[in-house]
Amino acid sequence: MNRQSVPDPDARDVARAARGDTQAFERLYFSHAARVQTLARRIVGRDLADDGAQEVFVHAWEQLGKFRGEALFGTWLHRLAVNVLLRNAEMARRIAARVSPAFVEELEARPTDPDARMDMDSALAQLGPGLREVVVLHDLEGYSHDEIGDTLAISVSASKMRLHRGRTLLREWLLQ
């Protein structure tokens, strides 16, 4: 289907918000907040998800004047969210690298309670640097390896290797 034939359900609110209408932007926020929050939780983890999602919408408000309508607003917002959240994940990794290894190990230790159930977000949080982003983008967001390579500035083969390693680790954790 041609993009031109699909009307953007957010077009009116986007135009109004771009002119400074905060109520229109609030409607856009409520229309897309759940998807952005889910993406944030998956990319940066539960602890940083709220701040990450908030930052996405701050950037969206600031960049709204640059939205040209070549894609649906939801598509544009999703791409913006991925970029902002990947930057946040990288910053969190750099901060964690400055913290003592013993403290990081303690934070990353899985619960030993056999009755504890691991949900997908907890499992994703277990993945190390580079693995979580590839798994989320490929398996949960539907990105191709070419798109992941472009987004993360890695090769297609690196994307495939990280996806394989990430899936293997997830499988191991979820089966325990």
KAJOMO-V369947 format. One record per backbone hydrogen bond with DSSP energy under -1.0 kcal/mol. CO is the residue of the C=O (numbers start at 1). NH is the residue of the N-H. If there is no record, write none. Layout:
CO_NH / CO_NH
//
This chain:
2_5 / 3_6 / 8_11 / 10_14 / 11_15 / 12_16 / 13_17 / 14_18 / 16_21 / 17_20 / 21_25 / 22_26 / 23_27 / 24_28 / 25_29 / 26_30 / 27_31 / 28_32 / 29_33 / 32_36 / 33_37 / 34_38 / 35_39 / 36_40 / 37_41 / 38_42 / 39_43 / 40_44 / 48_52 / 49_53 / 50_54 / 51_55 / 52_56 / 53_57 / 54_58 / 55_59 / 56_60 / 57_61 / 58_62 / 59_63 / 60_64 / 63_66 / 64_67 / 72_76 / 73_77 / 74_78 / 75_79 / 76_80 / 77_81 / 78_82 / 79_83 / 80_84 / 81_85 / 82_86 / 83_87 / 84_88 / 85_89 / 86_90 / 87_91 / 88_92 / 89_93 / 90_94 / 91_95 / 92_96 / 93_97 / 95_98 / 96_99 / 100_104 / 101_105 / 102_106 / 103_107 / 104_108 / 113_116 / 119_123 / 120_124 / 121_125 / 124_127 / 128_131 / 128_132 / 130_134 / 131_135 / 132_136 / 133_137 / 134_138 / 135_139 / 136_140 / 136_141 / 137_143 / 144_148 / 145_149 / 146_150 / 147_151 / 148_152 / 149_153 / 149_154 / 155_159 / 156_160 / 157_161 / 158_162 / 159_163 / 160_164 / 161_165 / 162_166 / 163_167 / 164_168 / 165_169 / 166_170 / 167_171 / 168_172 / 169_173 / 170_174 / 171_175
//
